Amino acid sequence: MARERALENARAIALGRDPRRASNGVPTFARAAKTVLAIHAVNWKPGSRSEETWRASLRDYALPCLGSMRVDAVTTGTLSV
């Protein structure tokens, strides 16, 4: 079992991934954004553009750069404008 794990780690490193940061339940930014929008959607007034505006802003600006990142890897220095 240890050899299999070592081989998995070596493959991850060869692909440029850090095996120490394997998924441990930490969501991607896209998944977390979807969850947060669902939580807050119940409080938005019917017919308001709040949900549409938030989804469009995230889709156009945040998700292209941050969507696939795990939320624990997102920092204030993640993006360079």
Legacy VTK file of the C-alpha trace (Angstrom):
# vtk DataFile Version 3.0
C-alpha trace
ASCII
DATASET POLYDATA
POINTS 81 float
0.000 0.000 0.000
2.875 2.379 0.755
4.393 1.731 -2.661
1.083 2.499 -4.352
0.800 5.731 -2.405
4.376 6.678 -3.303
3.646 5.999 -6.975
0.499 8.155 -6.817
2.525 10.965 -5.247
5.253 10.668 -7.869
2.665 10.841 -10.650
1.071 13.918 -9.068
4.455 15.642 -8.852
5.210 14.754 -12.485
1.930 16.438 -13.458
2.873 19.566 -11.511
0.513 18.972 -8.578
1.409 19.000 -4.925
0.320 15.661 -3.404
0.276 17.220 0.054
-2.587 19.429 -1.093
-4.804 16.574 -2.191
-8.497 17.291 -1.945
-9.646 16.898 1.622
-13.114 18.305 1.269
-12.002 21.850 0.522
-14.231 23.146 -2.276
-13.146 25.019 -5.346
-13.985 28.704 -5.560
-16.687 27.921 -8.139
-18.379 25.355 -5.905
-18.170 27.636 -2.870
-19.609 30.561 -4.848
-22.507 28.385 -5.981
-23.201 27.348 -2.387
-23.032 30.918 -1.077
-25.387 32.152 -3.813
-27.861 29.390 -2.951
-27.726 30.318 0.734
-28.345 34.016 0.068
-30.892 33.558 -2.741
-33.669 32.853 -0.227
-33.249 36.380 1.179
-33.421 38.224 -2.135
-36.696 39.870 -3.049
-38.678 38.183 -5.819
-38.082 39.890 -9.117
-34.959 41.717 -7.931
-31.851 41.539 -10.033
-29.557 40.698 -7.111
-29.046 37.045 -7.961
-28.653 37.765 -11.668
-26.142 40.544 -10.949
-24.072 38.424 -8.570
-24.018 35.439 -10.910
-23.031 37.589 -13.885
-20.256 39.338 -11.948
-18.832 36.075 -10.676
-19.116 34.456 -14.120
-17.461 37.344 -15.942
-14.759 38.395 -13.490
-13.996 35.926 -10.697
-14.671 32.436 -12.039
-12.362 32.608 -15.085
-9.368 33.224 -12.798
-10.392 31.679 -9.498
-13.057 29.114 -10.347
-10.833 26.036 -10.359
-8.766 27.065 -7.326
-9.462 25.599 -3.912
-10.733 28.275 -1.547
-7.853 27.672 0.851
-5.441 28.678 -1.909
-7.144 31.994 -2.712
-5.347 34.985 -1.206
-5.369 38.723 -1.724
-2.309 38.308 -3.943
-3.852 35.561 -6.093
-4.675 37.871 -8.987
-2.393 40.362 -10.605
-4.332 43.109 -12.309
LINES 1 82
81 0 1 2 3 4 5 6 7 8 9 10 11 12 13 14 15 16 17 18 19 20 21 22 23 24 25 26 27 28 29 30 31 32 33 34 35 36 37 38 39 40 41 42 43 44 45 46 47 48 49 50 51 52 53 54 55 56 57 58 59 60 61 62 63 64 65 66 67 68 69 70 71 72 73 74 75 76 77 78 79 80
